[in-house]
Amino acid sequence: MKQLSIKSSSLICSLPPVDLDAVRKVNGDFGFRAASGPEIKDAVALAERLIGQRIADLDVLKRLQAHTTVSLWVLGDPVVGMHIMAPLTPAGERAVRRGEFRPENPDLNHCAAPGEPCGGVYVGIYAGETRDARRAIMQGAGVMRLMCFGTVPCFARAATDDGARSMTSLGFHPIEGGLPGLWVQEALVKPSADAA
């Protein structure tokens, strides 16, 4: 497993790559599947209808999914829930904090491909049309955050007041210097010493 060790003053930690199998398992446990083909269009249409905003071009999302393999997830047939996230390279994590990350068209050098070190995760959107879909999204997101991305910071912006309340309840807080309305939840656990 490829890893990148970084030094920050006297702290030495290892940034492991995204555990693709773990991300797929957690999503599968909550009924989600990786979006492909027409499902991406259906997911985007659902999200834009629910939040009343445009999120990103389909071609951009297809490129992101092809690069990371774990960015777009859908629930139901027809689609009643979806989420988009971008695992970040260490350069991507720095770009988010500096306001240089563009969620509507991310630089793929900022997004972790399979085998690349993961320095953070950017949550683009969670959207559910039904109560069950929203429950699956929130429960799955919590488990994935802890089990798959607990050693790195998680970034998001609130599209709705409900989103902001949800992030507050999960321990996110607004940060300055990044994108407008950017929130962060710093790493929940330290990387294992065995990973170094």
Disulfide bonds with the S-S distance in Angstrom:
none
